Amino acid sequence: MPNQRRDEVRASQEHELFEFLQRLAKFRTGRRAIQIHLSLLLPYNRRPHHIKIAVNTLEFLVKSFDGQIFTMGNCDVIFVWKGAGVAAIDEVVMRLRHLFGHDPLTEDVDADQESRFCSWFDLERDYEPFLAIVQHHFETFQKRSRRLAAIVGPAEAAQASELPPLSPHRLGELVDTIGRADLSNMMRRQAIAAIAQNTAPVALFRELYISIDELREIVMPGYNIASDRWLFQHLTQTLDQRMIQLLAKNDDSAIASAFSVNLNVATLTSDRFLAFDAALPSATRGSIVIELQLIDIFSDLAAYVFARDFVKERGYRICLDGVSDRMLPFVDRDRLGLDLVKILWNADILGETRTERRQEIRDLITAFGRARVILCHCDTAEAVTVGQSLGIVMFQGRHIDRLLGAEAPSFAGTQKLRSAVQSRR
C-alpha cells in the first residue's frame, strides 16, 4: 500500500494492540487482559468524555502492573497487564460498572452467565482466541479505512485522519460564522425518484440540505469537524436552525413543492421550528418529510417519541435516514412510527444479494412496504438495478441526478461566504 495509507494503519490502536500481542507470543506468563465492552452501551452513554473517564479510571494500574490500555474504534477498551490477580482489577471494573449503572449493559440477565460488560482473558491459556478477537478489530479498521478511501480517495482519506479534531473553542467560532453567514445560495437539492422497470425516473420530492463538507472547506478547512460525534451534533443543530430560517422565507421553487429535510430530534421542539410550523398552511405540512438519524433517535427515545407524535399530528411524515441493509432487520417501522426509511447503498449489498441473503433482504423490504423504502447514495446504474431486484422502487443519488438532468449547483453563495470568512481572519 502507499506510504500514506500504511502510516494511517500503523497509527490505529487496533494495529498497535495487534502488534503488541504478537510480540507477547513468547512472554505470556502471568499476563492477563480484559475487554470492556463500552461499544454495547447506549449511544448517549458512550460519548467521548465517557470513554475518557473509563480510560482514566484504569490509568493508575498501568505503572503498577506493567500494563497497557488500548481504545478500539468501536469504543471498547482493552487493558493488558502482568502481575495482578483478577480481584485487583475487578475492583476497578466495579467502579466502572457503577459509573454506567443506569445503562442496561451493566445489568446481568442471569447470575450464572458471564457479564456482558466485560470479558476476561488469561493469556497463558486464552492467547489464541484473544489474538483472533484483536485481529478481527484490526481487520474491521482496515475495511473501514478502505471504504473511506474508496469514497474520497486514498490521499483524502489519509488527510482526513491527520486533521486535528474540532475543539469546543473552534466549534464556537464555526457556529458564530454560520450564524452570521448568508447560506441561502449554498442550499443543495437532490431528488428522490420512483423508477419502475424500464421506465424513466419520476421525481417525487427533493431533499434540501447544506453540504457539511463544503462548509468545512470554506469555514474551517484545517479541522476534522466530524471527529467528535457530540460536538458535531451541536454543529448540526445550529445548521438546523439556519435551515429552518431559509425554509421560512419560502422564496424557493423547491420549497414550494414537496421536499424533505434532515433535522435533529431536539430541533423539532425548538422555538424556531414551532414558529415555522405555525406559519405553514395546514395543507403544506403533508408534503414535507422530516428525516432523522437512528443514533439521534436512540440517544433519547422518550424525546423522539414526544417529538414524533407532535410532528405527525401536525401532518408531517417521518423518514429514518442512513440505515444499512444489516440494520434493517432491527428497524420496527410500526413501533417507531415511521413513514419511510432510507437504506444506504454500498458495494457489500451487491455481494450479499448474490447469496442466500437476497430473499431475506427482499422479504424485509416487502414487510416494511416497498413504497416506503428509498435506496440512497445510488451513484451508478448498478445500484438501481440491484435495488429493483430487491423490490425497491424509490432511489436517490448522483446517478438519479444525471437521469433527471438535475440543476448544476450554484457557487455564488459559496464565494460570498468564503469572502466573509477570509475577511474575519
HUFEN-V748031 format. One record per residue. RES is the residue in three letters. SS is DSSP state (@ for helix, = for strand, . for the rest). PSI is psi in radians with two decimals (NA if undefined). Layout:
res | ss | psi
RES | SS | PSI
RES | SS | PSI
This chain:
res | ss | psi
MET | . | 2.76
PRO | . | 2.70
ASN | @ | -0.68
GLN | @ | -0.78
ARG | @ | -0.69
ARG | @ | -0.70
ASP | @ | -0.66
GLU | @ | -0.76
VAL | @ | -0.75
ARG | @ | -0.46
ALA | . | -0.20
SER | . | 2.56
GLN | @ | -0.60
GLU | @ | -0.79
HIS | @ | -0.67
GLU | @ | -0.75
LEU | @ | -0.73
PHE | @ | -0.81
GLU | @ | -0.69
PHE | @ | -0.79
LEU | @ | -0.63
GLN | @ | -0.65
ARG | @ | -0.46
LEU | @ | -0.03
ALA | @ | -0.66
LYS | @ | 0.11
PHE | . | 0.88
ARG | . | -0.17
THR | . | 2.18
GLY | . | 0.04
ARG | = | 2.46
ARG | = | 2.94
ALA | = | 2.67
ILE | = | 2.39
GLN | = | 2.02
ILE | = | 2.05
HIS | . | 1.12
LEU | @ | -0.30
SER | @ | -0.34
LEU | @ | -0.06
LEU | . | 2.75
LEU | . | 2.56
PRO | @ | -0.64
TYR | @ | -0.47
ASN | @ | 0.06
ARG | . | 0.66
ARG | . | 2.82
PRO | @ | -0.70
HIS | @ | -0.46
HIS | @ | -0.76
ILE | @ | -0.72
LYS | @ | -0.70
ILE | @ | -0.74
ALA | @ | -0.77
VAL | @ | -0.76
ASN | @ | -0.56
THR | @ | -0.57
LEU | @ | -0.27
GLU | @ | -0.69
PHE | @ | -0.28
LEU | @ | -0.33
VAL | @ | -0.91
LYS | @ | -0.62
SER | @ | -0.59
PHE | . | 0.56
ASP | . | 0.91
GLY | . | 2.93
GLN | = | 2.46
ILE | = | 2.39
PHE | = | 2.33
THR | = | 2.04
MET | . | 2.82
GLY | . | -0.41
ASN | . | 0.12
CYS | . | -0.10
ASP | . | 2.52
VAL | = | 2.26
ILE | = | 2.25
PHE | = | 2.19
VAL | = | 2.29
TRP | = | 3.06
LYS | = | 2.36
GLY | . | -0.35
ALA | . | 2.47
GLY | . | 3.01
VAL | @ | -0.63
ALA | @ | -0.72
ALA | @ | -0.68
ILE | @ | -0.61
ASP | @ | -0.54
GLU | @ | -0.69
VAL | @ | -0.69
VAL | @ | -0.65
MET | @ | -0.61
ARG | @ | -0.68
LEU | @ | -0.72
ARG | @ | -0.69
HIS | @ | -0.66
LEU | @ | -0.68
PHE | . | 0.53
GLY | . | -0.37
HIS | . | 0.06
ASP | . | 2.45
PRO | @ | -0.43
LEU | @ | -0.57
THR | @ | -0.02
GLU | . | 1.99
ASP | . | 2.22
VAL | . | -0.69
ASP | . | 2.32
ALA | . | -0.43
ASP | . | -0.24
GLN | . | 2.61
GLU | . | 2.45
SER | . | 2.44
ARG | . | -0.20
PHE | . | -0.57
CYS | = | 2.81
SER | = | 2.40
TRP | = | 2.55
PHE | = | 2.28
ASP | = | 1.92
LEU | @ | -0.28
GLU | @ | -0.60
ARG | @ | -0.64
ASP | @ | 0.36
TYR | @ | -0.86
GLU | @ | -0.87
PRO | @ | -0.61
PHE | @ | -0.72
LEU | @ | -0.66
ALA | @ | -0.68
ILE | @ | -0.81
VAL | @ | -0.69
GLN | @ | -0.65
HIS | @ | -0.75
HIS | @ | -0.78
PHE | @ | -0.76
GLU | @ | -0.62
THR | @ | -0.73
PHE | @ | -0.75
GLN | @ | -0.75
LYS | @ | -0.73
ARG | @ | -0.70
SER | @ | -0.70
ARG | @ | -0.68
ARG | @ | -0.74
LEU | @ | -0.75
ALA | @ | -0.59
ALA | @ | -0.51
ILE | @ | -0.84
VAL | @ | -0.09
GLY | . | 2.56
PRO | @ | -0.74
ALA | @ | -0.77
GLU | @ | -0.66
ALA | @ | -0.78
ALA | @ | -0.70
GLN | @ | -0.74
ALA | @ | -0.68
SER | @ | -0.38
GLU | @ | -0.24
LEU | . | 2.46
PRO | = | 2.59
PRO | = | 2.81
LEU | . | 2.10
SER | . | 2.83
PRO | @ | -0.63
HIS | @ | -0.81
ARG | @ | -0.61
LEU | @ | -0.74
GLY | @ | -0.73
GLU | @ | -0.74
LEU | @ | -0.78
VAL | @ | -0.71
ASP | @ | -0.76
THR | @ | -0.79
ILE | @ | -0.66
GLY | @ | -0.49
ARG | @ | -0.41
ALA | . | 2.69
ASP | . | 1.89
LEU | . | 0.09
SER | @ | -0.69
ASN | @ | 0.01
MET | @ | -0.05
MET | = | 2.27
ARG | = | 2.75
ARG | = | 2.32
GLN | = | 2.27
ALA | = | 2.55
ILE | = | 2.11
ALA | = | 2.61
ALA | = | 2.31
ILE | . | 1.88
ALA | . | 2.91
GLN | . | 2.22
ASN | . | 0.53
THR | . | 2.81
ALA | . | 2.61
PRO | . | 2.56
VAL | = | 2.05
ALA | = | 2.22
LEU | = | -0.81
PHE | = | 3.00
ARG | = | 2.43
GLU | = | 2.30
LEU | = | 2.30
TYR | = | 2.84
ILE | = | 2.19
SER | . | 2.08
ILE | @ | -0.75
ASP | @ | -0.70
GLU | @ | -0.71
LEU | @ | -0.76
ARG | @ | -0.78
GLU | @ | -0.59
ILE | @ | -0.81
VAL | @ | -0.72
MET | . | 1.16
PRO | . | -0.34
GLY | . | 0.20
TYR | = | 2.62
ASN | = | 1.68
ILE | . | -0.19
ALA | . | 0.17
SER | . | -0.60
ASP | . | 1.97
ARG | @ | -0.70
TRP | @ | -0.57
LEU | @ | -0.70
PHE | @ | -0.68
GLN | @ | -0.65
HIS | @ | -0.68
LEU | @ | -0.79
THR | @ | -0.53
GLN | @ | -0.62
THR | @ | -0.76
LEU | @ | -0.62
ASP | @ | -0.82
GLN | @ | -0.71
ARG | @ | -0.67
MET | @ | -0.73
ILE | @ | -0.66
GLN | @ | -0.76
LEU | @ | -0.72
LEU | @ | -0.62
ALA | @ | -0.47
LYS | @ | -0.61
ASN | . | 0.74
ASP | . | 0.46
ASP | . | 2.39
SER | @ | -0.56
ALA | @ | -0.57
ILE | @ | -0.51
ALA | @ | -0.34
SER | . | -3.04
ALA | . | 2.38
PHE | = | 2.89
SER | = | 2.73
VAL | = | 2.37
ASN | = | 2.08
LEU | . | 2.87
ASN | . | 2.67
VAL | @ | -0.76
ALA | @ | -0.50
THR | @ | -0.53
LEU | @ | -0.30
THR | @ | 0.24
SER | . | 2.76
ASP | @ | -0.67
ARG | @ | -0.69
PHE | @ | -0.70
LEU | @ | -0.68
ALA | @ | -0.71
PHE | @ | -0.79
ASP | @ | -0.73
ALA | @ | -0.50
ALA | @ | -0.17
LEU | . | 2.43
PRO | . | 2.46
SER | @ | -0.59
ALA | @ | -0.38
THR | @ | -0.55
ARG | @ | -0.57
GLY | . | -0.26
SER | . | 0.10
ILE | = | 2.23
VAL | = | 2.22
ILE | = | 2.09
GLU | = | 2.33
LEU | = | 2.62
GLN | = | 2.53
LEU | @ | -0.74
ILE | @ | -0.57
ASP | @ | -0.70
ILE | @ | -0.83
PHE | @ | -0.15
SER | @ | -0.57
ASP | . | 1.49
LEU | @ | -0.63
ALA | @ | -0.72
ALA | @ | -0.68
TYR | @ | -0.82
VAL | @ | -0.75
PHE | @ | -0.85
ALA | @ | -0.70
ARG | @ | -0.83
ASP | @ | -0.66
PHE | @ | -0.91
VAL | @ | -0.59
LYS | @ | -0.63
GLU | @ | -0.53
ARG | @ | -0.23
GLY | . | -0.10
TYR | . | 2.79
ARG | = | 2.62
ILE | = | 2.29
CYS | = | 2.26
LEU | = | 2.09
ASP | = | 2.60
GLY | = | 0.67
VAL | = | 2.24
SER | . | 2.80
ASP | . | -0.48
ARG | . | -0.39
MET | . | -0.31
LEU | @ | -0.68
PRO | @ | -0.35
PHE | @ | 0.05
VAL | . | 1.97
ASP | . | 1.77
ARG | @ | -0.73
ASP | @ | -0.80
ARG | @ | -0.60
LEU | @ | -0.19
GLY | . | 0.76
LEU | . | 2.54
ASP | . | -0.58
LEU | = | 2.80
VAL | = | 2.42
LYS | = | 2.13
ILE | = | 2.34
LEU | = | 2.20
TRP | . | 2.41
ASN | . | 2.88
ALA | @ | -0.44
ASP | @ | -0.56
ILE | @ | -0.72
LEU | @ | -0.78
GLY | @ | -0.76
GLU | @ | -0.63
THR | . | -0.03
ARG | . | 0.03
THR | . | -2.89
GLU | . | -0.22
ARG | @ | -0.23
ARG | @ | -0.89
GLN | @ | -0.61
GLU | @ | -0.79
ILE | @ | -0.72
ARG | @ | -0.72
ASP | @ | -0.69
LEU | @ | -0.74
ILE | @ | -0.69
THR | @ | -0.73
ALA | @ | -0.66
PHE | @ | -0.61
GLY | . | 1.93
ARG | @ | -0.59
ALA | @ | 0.05
ARG | @ | 0.05
VAL | = | 2.31
ILE | = | 2.26
LEU | = | 2.01
CYS | = | 3.01
HIS | . | 0.60
CYS | . | 1.64
ASP | . | -0.10
THR | . | 2.81
ALA | @ | -0.52
GLU | @ | -0.67
ALA | @ | -0.74
VAL | @ | -0.74
THR | @ | -0.80
VAL | @ | -0.75
GLY | @ | -0.75
GLN | @ | -0.63
SER | @ | -0.35
LEU | . | 0.00
GLY | . | 0.05
ILE | . | 2.46
VAL | . | -0.18
MET | = | 2.39
PHE | = | 2.68
GLN | = | 2.47
GLY | . | 3.13
ARG | @ | -0.59
HIS | @ | -0.67
ILE | @ | -0.69
ASP | @ | -0.77
ARG | @ | -0.70
LEU | @ | -0.62
LEU | @ | -0.14
GLY | . | 0.84
ALA | . | 2.66
GLU | . | 2.56
ALA | . | 2.50
PRO | . | 2.57
SER | . | 2.37
PHE | . | 0.10
ALA | @ | -0.81
GLY | @ | -0.61
THR | @ | -0.84
GLN | @ | -0.66
LYS | @ | -0.75
LEU | @ | -0.72
ARG | @ | -0.74
SER | @ | -0.71
ALA | @ | -0.72
VAL | @ | -0.79
GLN | @ | -0.60
SER | @ | -0.42
ARG | @ | -0.30
ARG | . | NA
